[in-house]
């Protein structure tokens, strides 16, 4: 089974931008680090996009085979300052499965595909 991927589009709020870079780093290392450590089944990557997009400032990519771990992590984030101050506001969430079309063609249509 391929992992599920969630692209979470977010906007940094004024409250986040008021923090110094050191405070932001400490928040990510300490508070968010504690949350992420509880959900080892979820891999997280962060992307800055504010220089390229007017729709959102940041994208978080969550990848997991364990949907419950993902939903629990999102609930933990919602209970944290990340969303309660809020430091970030969710714009949209896009769930995806990487190259699912290949699995469809290979499995349903019986046509071998090359990766």
Jmol script that loads the backbone (N, CA, C; Angstrom):
load data "model"
ATOM      1  N   UNK A   1       0.837  -1.178   0.000  1.00  0.00           N
ATOM      2  CA  UNK A   1       0.000   0.000   0.000  1.00  0.00           C
ATOM      3  C   UNK A   1       0.886   1.246   0.000  1.00  0.00           C
ATOM      4  N   UNK A   2       0.548   2.176  -0.863  1.00  0.00           N
ATOM      5  CA  UNK A   2       1.287   3.426  -0.929  1.00  0.00           C
ATOM      6  C   UNK A   2       0.837   4.345   0.202  1.00  0.00           C
ATOM      7  N   UNK A   3       1.731   5.202   0.649  1.00  0.00           N
ATOM      8  CA  UNK A   3       1.338   6.139   1.707  1.00  0.00           C
ATOM      9  C   UNK A   3       0.374   7.199   1.193  1.00  0.00           C
ATOM     10  N   UNK A   4      -0.411   7.722   2.107  1.00  0.00           N
ATOM     11  CA  UNK A   4      -1.258   8.865   1.824  1.00  0.00           C
ATOM     12  C   UNK A   4      -0.422  10.116   2.038  1.00  0.00           C
ATOM     13  N   UNK A   5      -0.625  11.104   1.194  1.00  0.00           N
ATOM     14  CA  UNK A   5       0.068  12.374   1.335  1.00  0.00           C
ATOM     15  C   UNK A   5      -0.974  13.474   1.452  1.00  0.00           C
ATOM     16  N   UNK A   6      -0.729  14.393   2.368  1.00  0.00           N
ATOM     17  CA  UNK A   6      -1.633  15.527   2.573  1.00  0.00           C
ATOM     18  C   UNK A   6      -0.824  16.806   2.428  1.00  0.00           C
ATOM     19  N   UNK A   7      -1.238  17.639   1.497  1.00  0.00           N
ATOM     20  CA  UNK A   7      -0.608  18.943   1.308  1.00  0.00           C
ATOM     21  C   UNK A   7      -1.489  19.967   2.015  1.00  0.00           C
ATOM     22  N   UNK A   8      -0.992  20.518   3.101  1.00  0.00           N
ATOM     23  CA  UNK A   8      -1.758  21.457   3.911  1.00  0.00           C
ATOM     24  C   UNK A   8      -1.257  22.859   3.600  1.00  0.00           C
ATOM     25  N   UNK A   9      -2.114  23.647   2.951  1.00  0.00           N
ATOM     26  CA  UNK A   9      -1.781  25.020   2.593  1.00  0.00           C
ATOM     27  C   UNK A   9      -2.176  25.923   3.751  1.00  0.00           C
ATOM     28  N   UNK A  10      -1.235  26.773   4.181  1.00  0.00           N
ATOM     29  CA  UNK A  10      -1.455  27.604   5.361  1.00  0.00           C
ATOM     30  C   UNK A  10      -0.988  29.030   5.100  1.00  0.00           C
ATOM     31  N   UNK A  11      -1.514  29.925   5.916  1.00  0.00           N
ATOM     32  CA  UNK A  11      -1.032  31.302   5.932  1.00  0.00           C
ATOM     33  C   UNK A  11      -0.523  31.635   7.318  1.00  0.00           C
ATOM     34  N   UNK A  12       0.682  32.192   7.379  1.00  0.00           N
ATOM     35  CA  UNK A  12       1.216  32.674   8.645  1.00  0.00           C
ATOM     36  C   UNK A  12       0.430  33.919   9.049  1.00  0.00           C
ATOM     37  N   UNK A  13       0.117  34.019  10.332  1.00  0.00           N
ATOM     38  CA  UNK A  13      -0.632  35.166  10.829  1.00  0.00           C
ATOM     39  C   UNK A  13       0.324  36.243  11.339  1.00  0.00           C
ATOM     40  N   UNK A  14      -0.230  37.390  11.655  1.00  0.00           N
ATOM     41  CA  UNK A  14       0.576  38.475  12.225  1.00  0.00           C
ATOM     42  C   UNK A  14       1.229  38.038  13.532  1.00  0.00           C
ATOM     43  N   UNK A  15       0.500  37.218  14.300  1.00  0.00           N
ATOM     44  CA  UNK A  15       1.058  36.742  15.580  1.00  0.00           C
ATOM     45  C   UNK A  15       2.345  35.953  15.352  1.00  0.00           C
ATOM     46  N   UNK A  16       2.382  35.159  14.312  1.00  0.00           N
ATOM     47  CA  UNK A  16       3.586  34.390  13.984  1.00  0.00           C
ATOM     48  C   UNK A  16       4.699  35.329  13.512  1.00  0.00           C
ATOM     49  N   UNK A  17       4.329  36.251  12.655  1.00  0.00           N
ATOM     50  CA  UNK A  17       5.325  37.155  12.080  1.00  0.00           C
ATOM     51  C   UNK A  17       5.894  38.119  13.111  1.00  0.00           C
ATOM     52  N   UNK A  18       5.179  38.368  14.210  1.00  0.00           N
ATOM     53  CA  UNK A  18       5.685  39.220  15.290  1.00  0.00           C
ATOM     54  C   UNK A  18       6.804  38.547  16.077  1.00  0.00           C
ATOM     55  N   UNK A  19       6.843  37.221  16.052  1.00  0.00           N
ATOM     56  CA  UNK A  19       7.878  36.488  16.785  1.00  0.00           C
ATOM     57  C   UNK A  19       9.223  36.657  16.102  1.00  0.00           C
ATOM     58  N   UNK A  20      10.273  36.668  16.897  1.00  0.00           N
ATOM     59  CA  UNK A  20      11.618  36.724  16.314  1.00  0.00           C
ATOM     60  C   UNK A  20      11.907  35.372  15.654  1.00  0.00           C
ATOM     61  N   UNK A  21      12.917  35.341  14.807  1.00  0.00           N
ATOM     62  CA  UNK A  21      13.279  34.077  14.155  1.00  0.00           C
ATOM     63  C   UNK A  21      13.711  33.054  15.198  1.00  0.00           C
ATOM     64  N   UNK A  22      14.355  33.501  16.250  1.00  0.00           N
ATOM     65  CA  UNK A  22      14.763  32.590  17.322  1.00  0.00           C
ATOM     66  C   UNK A  22      13.530  32.011  18.026  1.00  0.00           C
ATOM     67  N   UNK A  23      12.527  32.827  18.298  1.00  0.00           N
ATOM     68  CA  UNK A  23      11.299  32.338  18.934  1.00  0.00           C
ATOM     69  C   UNK A  23      10.570  31.344  18.026  1.00  0.00           C
ATOM     70  N   UNK A  24      10.553  31.618  16.743  1.00  0.00           N
ATOM     71  CA  UNK A  24       9.910  30.694  15.796  1.00  0.00           C
ATOM     72  C   UNK A  24      10.627  29.353  15.797  1.00  0.00           C
ATOM     73  N   UNK A  25      11.955  29.407  15.751  1.00  0.00           N
ATOM     74  CA  UNK A  25      12.748  28.181  15.743  1.00  0.00           C
ATOM     75  C   UNK A  25      12.537  27.388  17.030  1.00  0.00           C
ATOM     76  N   UNK A  26      12.498  28.086  18.162  1.00  0.00           N
ATOM     77  CA  UNK A  26      12.262  27.408  19.437  1.00  0.00           C
ATOM     78  C   UNK A  26      10.880  26.768  19.465  1.00  0.00           C
ATOM     79  N   UNK A  27       9.886  27.446  18.935  1.00  0.00           N
ATOM     80  CA  UNK A  27       8.537  26.887  18.895  1.00  0.00           C
ATOM     81  C   UNK A  27       8.515  25.614  18.057  1.00  0.00           C
ATOM     82  N   UNK A  28       9.127  25.654  16.885  1.00  0.00           N
ATOM     83  CA  UNK A  28       9.156  24.463  16.034  1.00  0.00           C
ATOM     84  C   UNK A  28       9.947  23.349  16.687  1.00  0.00           C
ATOM     85  N   UNK A  29      11.100  23.665  17.252  1.00  0.00           N
ATOM     86  CA  UNK A  29      11.939  22.628  17.854  1.00  0.00           C
ATOM     87  C   UNK A  29      11.292  22.030  19.096  1.00  0.00           C
ATOM     88  N   UNK A  30      10.738  22.876  19.941  1.00  0.00           N
ATOM     89  CA  UNK A  30      10.210  22.399  21.217  1.00  0.00           C
ATOM     90  C   UNK A  30       8.755  21.961  21.124  1.00  0.00           C
ATOM     91  N   UNK A  31       7.851  22.887  20.959  1.00  0.00           N
ATOM     92  CA  UNK A  31       6.415  22.578  21.020  1.00  0.00           C
ATOM     93  C   UNK A  31       5.987  21.650  19.896  1.00  0.00           C
ATOM     94  N   UNK A  32       6.295  22.017  18.655  1.00  0.00           N
ATOM     95  CA  UNK A  32       5.887  21.160  17.538  1.00  0.00           C
ATOM     96  C   UNK A  32       6.702  19.882  17.502  1.00  0.00           C
ATOM     97  N   UNK A  33       7.955  19.959  17.912  1.00  0.00           N
ATOM     98  CA  UNK A  33       8.791  18.757  17.976  1.00  0.00           C
ATOM     99  C   UNK A  33       8.204  17.709  18.904  1.00  0.00           C
ATOM    100  N   UNK A  34       7.646  18.164  20.040  1.00  0.00           N
ATOM    101  CA  UNK A  34       7.009  17.241  20.987  1.00  0.00           C
ATOM    102  C   UNK A  34       5.789  16.573  20.362  1.00  0.00           C
ATOM    103  N   UNK A  35       5.007  17.344  19.644  1.00  0.00           N
ATOM    104  CA  UNK A  35       3.807  16.785  19.001  1.00  0.00           C
ATOM    105  C   UNK A  35       4.204  15.778  17.932  1.00  0.00           C
ATOM    106  N   UNK A  36       5.126  16.163  17.082  1.00  0.00           N
ATOM    107  CA  UNK A  36       5.527  15.275  15.981  1.00  0.00           C
ATOM    108  C   UNK A  36       6.186  13.999  16.489  1.00  0.00           C
ATOM    109  N   UNK A  37       6.892  14.085  17.601  1.00  0.00           N
ATOM    110  CA  UNK A  37       7.550  12.898  18.157  1.00  0.00           C
ATOM    111  C   UNK A  37       6.540  11.848  18.604  1.00  0.00           C
ATOM    112  N   UNK A  38       5.331  12.270  18.955  1.00  0.00           N
ATOM    113  CA  UNK A  38       4.298  11.315  19.391  1.00  0.00           C
ATOM    114  C   UNK A  38       3.725  10.525  18.223  1.00  0.00           C
ATOM    115  N   UNK A  39       3.924  11.010  17.013  1.00  0.00           N
ATOM    116  CA  UNK A  39       3.314  10.379  15.835  1.00  0.00           C
ATOM    117  C   UNK A  39       4.400  10.005  14.831  1.00  0.00           C
ATOM    118  N   UNK A  40       5.167   8.982  15.197  1.00  0.00           N
ATOM    119  CA  UNK A  40       6.303   8.545  14.376  1.00  0.00           C
ATOM    120  C   UNK A  40       5.884   8.074  12.988  1.00  0.00           C
ATOM    121  N   UNK A  41       4.631   7.637  12.860  1.00  0.00           N
ATOM    122  CA  UNK A  41       4.152   7.125  11.573  1.00  0.00           C
ATOM    123  C   UNK A  41       3.888   8.225  10.559  1.00  0.00           C
ATOM    124  N   UNK A  42       3.985   9.483  10.987  1.00  0.00           N
ATOM    125  CA  UNK A  42       3.705  10.603  10.095  1.00  0.00           C
ATOM    126  C   UNK A  42       5.000  11.367   9.838  1.00  0.00           C
ATOM    127  N   UNK A  43       5.346  11.465   8.573  1.00  0.00           N
ATOM    128  CA  UNK A  43       6.529  12.235   8.171  1.00  0.00           C
ATOM    129  C   UNK A  43       6.055  13.610   7.707  1.00  0.00           C
ATOM    130  N   UNK A  44       6.780  14.641   8.123  1.00  0.00           N
ATOM    131  CA  UNK A  44       6.369  16.008   7.819  1.00  0.00           C
ATOM    132  C   UNK A  44       7.511  16.751   7.135  1.00  0.00           C
ATOM    133  N   UNK A  45       7.160  17.461   6.069  1.00  0.00           N
ATOM    134  CA  UNK A  45       8.104  18.356   5.388  1.00  0.00           C
ATOM    135  C   UNK A  45       7.435  19.720   5.271  1.00  0.00           C
ATOM    136  N   UNK A  46       8.218  20.771   5.415  1.00  0.00           N
ATOM    137  CA  UNK A  46       7.688  22.134   5.390  1.00  0.00           C
ATOM    138  C   UNK A  46       8.282  22.907   4.225  1.00  0.00           C
ATOM    139  N   UNK A  47       7.433  23.695   3.583  1.00  0.00           N
ATOM    140  CA  UNK A  47       7.845  24.466   2.418  1.00  0.00           C
ATOM    141  C   UNK A  47       7.387  25.914   2.569  1.00  0.00           C
ATOM    142  N   UNK A  48       8.280  26.857   2.303  1.00  0.00           N
ATOM    143  CA  UNK A  48       7.916  28.274   2.256  1.00  0.00           C
ATOM    144  C   UNK A  48       7.540  28.617   0.825  1.00  0.00           C
ATOM    145  N   UNK A  49       6.383  29.249   0.643  1.00  0.00           N
ATOM    146  CA  UNK A  49       5.955  29.586  -0.717  1.00  0.00           C
ATOM    147  C   UNK A  49       5.557  31.046  -0.878  1.00  0.00           C
ATOM    148  N   UNK A  50       5.722  31.843   0.188  1.00  0.00           N
ATOM    149  CA  UNK A  50       5.231  33.222   0.121  1.00  0.00           C
ATOM    150  C   UNK A  50       5.864  34.044  -0.996  1.00  0.00           C
ATOM    151  N   UNK A  51       7.040  33.687  -1.434  1.00  0.00           N
ATOM    152  CA  UNK A  51       7.684  34.425  -2.522  1.00  0.00           C
ATOM    153  C   UNK A  51       7.120  34.039  -3.893  1.00  0.00           C
ATOM    154  N   UNK A  52       6.298  32.990  -3.920  1.00  0.00           N
ATOM    155  CA  UNK A  52       5.811  32.465  -5.192  1.00  0.00           C
ATOM    156  C   UNK A  52       4.296  32.394  -5.313  1.00  0.00           C
ATOM    157  N   UNK A  53       3.578  32.651  -4.222  1.00  0.00           N
ATOM    158  CA  UNK A  53       2.134  32.455  -4.227  1.00  0.00           C
ATOM    159  C   UNK A  53       1.426  33.544  -3.432  1.00  0.00           C
ATOM    160  N   UNK A  54       0.250  33.918  -3.898  1.00  0.00           N
ATOM    161  CA  UNK A  54      -0.598  34.832  -3.135  1.00  0.00           C
ATOM    162  C   UNK A  54      -1.686  34.060  -2.391  1.00  0.00           C
ATOM    163  N   UNK A  55      -1.764  32.755  -2.616  1.00  0.00           N
ATOM    164  CA  UNK A  55      -2.815  31.930  -2.003  1.00  0.00           C
ATOM    165  C   UNK A  55      -2.456  31.475  -0.592  1.00  0.00           C
ATOM    166  N   UNK A  56      -1.167  31.187  -0.365  1.00  0.00           N
ATOM    167  CA  UNK A  56      -0.735  30.745   0.958  1.00  0.00           C
ATOM    168  C   UNK A  56       0.740  31.084   1.148  1.00  0.00           C
ATOM    169  N   UNK A  57       1.157  31.093   2.397  1.00  0.00           N
ATOM    170  CA  UNK A  57       2.554  31.418   2.691  1.00  0.00           C
ATOM    171  C   UNK A  57       3.403  30.178   2.915  1.00  0.00           C
ATOM    172  N   UNK A  58       2.757  29.080   3.305  1.00  0.00           N
ATOM    173  CA  UNK A  58       3.487  27.865   3.662  1.00  0.00           C
ATOM    174  C   UNK A  58       2.686  26.640   3.266  1.00  0.00           C
ATOM    175  N   UNK A  59       3.409  25.556   2.990  1.00  0.00           N
ATOM    176  CA  UNK A  59       2.779  24.267   2.731  1.00  0.00           C
ATOM    177  C   UNK A  59       3.478  23.233   3.603  1.00  0.00           C
ATOM    178  N   UNK A  60       2.665  22.463   4.322  1.00  0.00           N
ATOM    179  CA  UNK A  60       3.190  21.325   5.072  1.00  0.00           C
ATOM    180  C   UNK A  60       2.764  20.070   4.332  1.00  0.00           C
ATOM    181  N   UNK A  61       3.697  19.160   4.147  1.00  0.00           N
ATOM    182  CA  UNK A  61       3.396  17.893   3.493  1.00  0.00           C
ATOM    183  C   UNK A  61       3.479  16.795   4.547  1.00  0.00           C
ATOM    184  N   UNK A  62       2.352  16.142   4.802  1.00  0.00           N
ATOM    185  CA  UNK A  62       2.289  15.035   5.746  1.00  0.00           C
ATOM    186  C   UNK A  62       2.179  13.752   4.935  1.00  0.00           C
ATOM    187  N   UNK A  63       2.976  12.745   5.285  1.00  0.00           N
ATOM    188  CA  UNK A  63       2.933  11.477   4.569  1.00  0.00           C
ATOM    189  C   UNK A  63       2.843  10.345   5.585  1.00  0.00           C
ATOM    190  N   UNK A  64       1.896   9.419   5.352  1.00  0.00           N
ATOM    191  CA  UNK A  64       1.707   8.324   6.301  1.00  0.00           C
ATOM    192  C   UNK A  64       0.934   7.173   5.680  1.00  0.00           C
ATOM    193  N   UNK A  65       1.117   6.005   6.243  1.00  0.00           N
ATOM    194  CA  UNK A  65       0.284   4.848   5.924  1.00  0.00           C
ATOM    195  C   UNK A  65      -0.790   4.694   6.993  1.00  0.00           C
ATOM    196  N   UNK A  66      -0.674   5.463   8.074  1.00  0.00           N
ATOM    197  CA  UNK A  66      -1.533   5.351   9.246  1.00  0.00           C
ATOM    198  C   UNK A  66      -2.425   6.594   9.344  1.00  0.00           C
ATOM    199  N   UNK A  67      -3.638   6.498   8.795  1.00  0.00           N
ATOM    200  CA  UNK A  67      -4.535   7.653   8.781  1.00  0.00           C
ATOM    201  C   UNK A  67      -4.916   8.117  10.181  1.00  0.00           C
ATOM    202  N   UNK A  68      -5.047   7.192  11.124  1.00  0.00           N
ATOM    203  CA  UNK A  68      -5.380   7.600  12.488  1.00  0.00           C
ATOM    204  C   UNK A  68      -4.258   8.443  13.092  1.00  0.00           C
ATOM    205  N   UNK A  69      -3.006   8.082  12.853  1.00  0.00           N
ATOM    206  CA  UNK A  69      -1.888   8.878  13.360  1.00  0.00           C
ATOM    207  C   UNK A  69      -1.920  10.283  12.765  1.00  0.00           C
ATOM    208  N   UNK A  70      -2.240  10.385  11.482  1.00  0.00           N
ATOM    209  CA  UNK A  70      -2.346  11.702  10.843  1.00  0.00           C
ATOM    210  C   UNK A  70      -3.457  12.525  11.480  1.00  0.00           C
ATOM    211  N   UNK A  71      -4.647  11.939  11.648  1.00  0.00           N
ATOM    212  CA  UNK A  71      -5.755  12.710  12.219  1.00  0.00           C
ATOM    213  C   UNK A  71      -5.472  13.094  13.667  1.00  0.00           C
ATOM    214  N   UNK A  72      -4.829  12.206  14.422  1.00  0.00           N
ATOM    215  CA  UNK A  72      -4.470  12.538  15.802  1.00  0.00           C
ATOM    216  C   UNK A  72      -3.450  13.673  15.835  1.00  0.00           C
ATOM    217  N   UNK A  73      -2.476  13.637  14.917  1.00  0.00           N
ATOM    218  CA  UNK A  73      -1.490  14.717  14.862  1.00  0.00           C
ATOM    219  C   UNK A  73      -2.169  16.038  14.539  1.00  0.00           C
ATOM    220  N   UNK A  74      -3.079  16.023  13.592  1.00  0.00           N
ATOM    221  CA  UNK A  74      -3.788  17.253  13.243  1.00  0.00           C
ATOM    222  C   UNK A  74      -4.603  17.768  14.428  1.00  0.00           C
ATOM    223  N   UNK A  75      -5.228  16.877  15.187  1.00  0.00           N
ATOM    224  CA  UNK A  75      -5.964  17.305  16.381  1.00  0.00           C
ATOM    225  C   UNK A  75      -5.014  17.909  17.414  1.00  0.00           C
ATOM    226  N   UNK A  76      -3.853  17.301  17.593  1.00  0.00           N
ATOM    227  CA  UNK A  76      -2.865  17.840  18.538  1.00  0.00           C
ATOM    228  C   UNK A  76      -2.383  19.221  18.091  1.00  0.00           C
ATOM    229  N   UNK A  77      -2.181  19.396  16.787  1.00  0.00           N
ATOM    230  CA  UNK A  77      -1.784  20.709  16.272  1.00  0.00           C
ATOM    231  C   UNK A  77      -2.896  21.726  16.494  1.00  0.00           C
ATOM    232  N   UNK A  78      -4.135  21.306  16.302  1.00  0.00           N
ATOM    233  CA  UNK A  78      -5.271  22.216  16.517  1.00  0.00           C
ATOM    234  C   UNK A  78      -5.384  22.647  17.976  1.00  0.00           C
ATOM    235  N   UNK A  79      -4.945  21.791  18.889  1.00  0.00           N
ATOM    236  CA  UNK A  79      -4.979  22.125  20.308  1.00  0.00           C
ATOM    237  C   UNK A  79      -3.787  22.985  20.737  1.00  0.00           C
ATOM    238  N   UNK A  80      -2.822  23.139  19.854  1.00  0.00           N
ATOM    239  CA  UNK A  80      -1.607  23.901  20.193  1.00  0.00           C
ATOM    240  C   UNK A  80      -1.714  25.346  19.722  1.00  0.00           C
ATOM    241  N   UNK A  81      -0.728  26.129  20.093  1.00  0.00           N
ATOM    242  CA  UNK A  81      -0.654  27.524  19.677  1.00  0.00           C
ATOM    243  C   UNK A  81      -0.599  27.668  18.156  1.00  0.00           C
ATOM    244  N   UNK A  82      -0.191  26.624  17.495  1.00  0.00           N
ATOM    245  CA  UNK A  82      -0.109  26.649  16.039  1.00  0.00           C
ATOM    246  C   UNK A  82      -1.426  27.148  15.446  1.00  0.00           C
ATOM    247  N   UNK A  83      -2.547  26.655  16.003  1.00  0.00           N
ATOM    248  CA  UNK A  83      -3.865  27.065  15.530  1.00  0.00           C
ATOM    249  C   UNK A  83      -4.652  27.915  16.522  1.00  0.00           C
ATOM    250  N   UNK A  84      -4.307  27.857  17.817  1.00  0.00           N
ATOM    251  CA  UNK A  84      -5.125  28.559  18.801  1.00  0.00           C
ATOM    252  C   UNK A  84      -4.775  30.027  18.969  1.00  0.00           C
ATOM    253  N   UNK A  85      -3.524  30.410  18.714  1.00  0.00           N
ATOM    254  CA  UNK A  85      -3.177  31.833  18.865  1.00  0.00           C
ATOM    255  C   UNK A  85      -3.900  32.665  17.805  1.00  0.00           C
ATOM    256  N   UNK A  86      -4.025  32.366  16.605  1.00  0.00           N
ATOM    257  CA  UNK A  86      -3.306  31.331  15.855  1.00  0.00           C
ATOM    258  C   UNK A  86      -2.010  31.868  15.262  1.00  0.00           C
ATOM    259  N   UNK A  87      -1.067  30.950  15.109  1.00  0.00           N
ATOM    260  CA  UNK A  87       0.158  31.300  14.377  1.00  0.00           C
ATOM    261  C   UNK A  87      -0.047  31.063  12.883  1.00  0.00           C
ATOM    262  N   UNK A  88      -0.886  30.076  12.553  1.00  0.00           N
ATOM    263  CA  UNK A  88      -1.173  29.761  11.151  1.00  0.00           C
ATOM    264  C   UNK A  88      -2.659  29.512  10.979  1.00  0.00           C
ATOM    265  N   UNK A  89      -3.156  29.814   9.805  1.00  0.00           N
ATOM    266  CA  UNK A  89      -4.529  29.507   9.440  1.00  0.00           C
ATOM    267  C   UNK A  89      -4.508  28.579   8.236  1.00  0.00           C
ATOM    268  N   UNK A  90      -5.347  27.566   8.276  1.00  0.00           N
ATOM    269  CA  UNK A  90      -5.431  26.604   7.174  1.00  0.00           C
ATOM    270  C   UNK A  90      -6.183  27.238   6.011  1.00  0.00           C
ATOM    271  N   UNK A  91      -5.611  27.135   4.820  1.00  0.00           N
ATOM    272  CA  UNK A  91      -6.263  27.607   3.599  1.00  0.00           C
ATOM    273  C   UNK A  91      -6.992  26.440   2.948  1.00  0.00           C
ATOM    274  N   UNK A  92      -6.290  25.308   2.832  1.00  0.00           N
ATOM    275  CA  UNK A  92      -6.857  24.134   2.182  1.00  0.00           C
ATOM    276  C   UNK A  92      -6.021  22.914   2.516  1.00  0.00           C
ATOM    277  N   UNK A  93      -6.618  21.750   2.378  1.00  0.00           N
ATOM    278  CA  UNK A  93      -5.905  20.478   2.543  1.00  0.00           C
ATOM    279  C   UNK A  93      -6.185  19.637   1.307  1.00  0.00           C
ATOM    280  N   UNK A  94      -5.114  19.173   0.669  1.00  0.00           N
ATOM    281  CA  UNK A  94      -5.225  18.347  -0.534  1.00  0.00           C
ATOM    282  C   UNK A  94      -4.659  16.960  -0.249  1.00  0.00           C
ATOM    283  N   UNK A  95      -5.523  15.945  -0.091  1.00  0.00           N
ATOM    284  CA  UNK A  95      -5.029  14.576   0.066  1.00  0.00           C
ATOM    285  C   UNK A  95      -4.641  14.010  -1.298  1.00  0.00           C
ATOM    286  N   UNK A  96      -3.642  13.149  -1.298  1.00  0.00           N
ATOM    287  CA  UNK A  96      -3.174  12.571  -2.562  1.00  0.00           C
ATOM    288  C   UNK A  96      -2.512  11.225  -2.323  1.00  0.00           C
ATOM    289  N   UNK A  97      -2.459  10.434  -3.382  1.00  0.00           N
ATOM    290  CA  UNK A  97      -1.697   9.190  -3.396  1.00  0.00           C
ATOM    291  C   UNK A  97      -0.770   9.277  -4.593  1.00  0.00           C
ATOM    292  N   UNK A  98       0.508   9.167  -4.330  1.00  0.00           N
ATOM    293  CA  UNK A  98       1.504   9.347  -5.385  1.00  0.00           C
ATOM    294  C   UNK A  98       1.355   8.297  -6.486  1.00  0.00           C
ATOM    295  N   UNK A  99       1.284   8.769  -7.714  1.00  0.00           N
ATOM    296  CA  UNK A  99       1.208   7.933  -8.915  1.00  0.00           C
ATOM    297  C   UNK A  99       0.134   6.849  -8.839  1.00  0.00           C
ATOM    298  N   UNK A 100      -0.996   7.199  -8.288  1.00  0.00           N
ATOM    299  CA  UNK A 100      -2.103   6.249  -8.175  1.00  0.00           C
ATOM    300  C   UNK A 100      -2.578   5.770  -9.542  1.00  0.00           C
ATOM    301  N   UNK A 101      -2.419   6.605 -10.551  1.00  0.00           N
ATOM    302  CA  UNK A 101      -2.848   6.221 -11.901  1.00  0.00           C
ATOM    303  C   UNK A 101      -2.116   4.975 -12.381  1.00  0.00           C
ATOM    304  N   UNK A 102      -0.854   4.824 -11.985  1.00  0.00           N
ATOM    305  CA  UNK A 102      -0.098   3.627 -12.394  1.00  0.00           C
ATOM    306  C   UNK A 102      -0.711   2.373 -11.782  1.00  0.00           C
ATOM    307  N   UNK A 103      -1.088   2.456 -10.519  1.00  0.00           N
ATOM    308  CA  UNK A 103      -1.711   1.311  -9.860  1.00  0.00           C
ATOM    309  C   UNK A 103      -3.032   0.964 -10.529  1.00  0.00           C
ATOM    310  N   UNK A 104      -3.797   1.991 -10.885  1.00  0.00           N
ATOM    311  CA  UNK A 104      -5.078   1.757 -11.560  1.00  0.00           C
ATOM    312  C   UNK A 104      -4.867   1.033 -12.890  1.00  0.00           C
ATOM    313  N   UNK A 105      -3.984   1.550 -13.700  1.00  0.00           N
ATOM    314  CA  UNK A 105      -3.747   0.952 -15.018  1.00  0.00           C
ATOM    315  C   UNK A 105      -3.225  -0.470 -14.864  1.00  0.00           C
ATOM    316  N   UNK A 106      -2.288  -0.659 -13.945  1.00  0.00           N
ATOM    317  CA  UNK A 106      -1.675  -1.960 -13.746  1.00  0.00           C
ATOM    318  C   UNK A 106      -2.667  -2.973 -13.161  1.00  0.00           C
ATOM    319  N   UNK A 107      -3.441  -2.570 -12.191  1.00  0.00           N
ATOM    320  CA  UNK A 107      -4.340  -3.475 -11.481  1.00  0.00           C
ATOM    321  C   UNK A 107      -5.666  -3.679 -12.194  1.00  0.00           C
ATOM    322  N   UNK A 108      -6.313  -2.593 -12.547  1.00  0.00           N
ATOM    323  CA  UNK A 108      -7.655  -2.681 -13.129  1.00  0.00           C
ATOM    324  C   UNK A 108      -7.604  -3.049 -14.590  1.00  0.00           C
ATOM    325  N   UNK A 109      -6.695  -2.435 -15.321  1.00  0.00           N
ATOM    326  CA  UNK A 109      -6.636  -2.668 -16.757  1.00  0.00           C
ATOM    327  C   UNK A 109      -5.633  -3.740 -17.146  1.00  0.00           C
ATOM    328  N   UNK A 110      -4.783  -4.160 -16.197  1.00  0.00           N
ATOM    329  CA  UNK A 110      -3.828  -5.219 -16.471  1.00  0.00           C
ATOM    330  C   UNK A 110      -2.709  -4.818 -17.430  1.00  0.00           C
ATOM    331  N   UNK A 111      -2.458  -3.537 -17.546  1.00  0.00           N
ATOM    332  CA  UNK A 111      -1.399  -3.049 -18.430  1.00  0.00           C
ATOM    333  C   UNK A 111      -0.185  -2.689 -17.583  1.00  0.00           C
ATOM    334  N   UNK A 112       0.942  -3.351 -17.774  1.00  0.00           N
ATOM    335  CA  UNK A 112       2.135  -3.020 -16.978  1.00  0.00           C
ATOM    336  C   UNK A 112       2.585  -1.574 -17.269  1.00  0.00           C
ATOM    337  N   UNK A 113       3.002  -0.890 -16.215  1.00  0.00           N
ATOM    338  CA  UNK A 113       3.516   0.470 -16.370  1.00  0.00           C
ATOM    339  C   UNK A 113       4.949   0.490 -15.863  1.00  0.00           C
ATOM    340  N   UNK A 114       5.701   1.428 -16.353  1.00  0.00           N
ATOM    341  CA  UNK A 114       7.069   1.590 -15.883  1.00  0.00           C
ATOM    342  C   UNK A 114       7.114   2.754 -14.922  1.00  0.00           C
ATOM    343  N   UNK A 115       7.835   2.601 -13.799  1.00  0.00           N
ATOM    344  CA  UNK A 115       7.897   3.690 -12.810  1.00  0.00           C
ATOM    345  C   UNK A 115       8.666   4.887 -13.318  1.00  0.00           C
TER     346      UNK A 115
END
end "model"
wireframe off; spacefill off
backbone 0.3
color backbone group
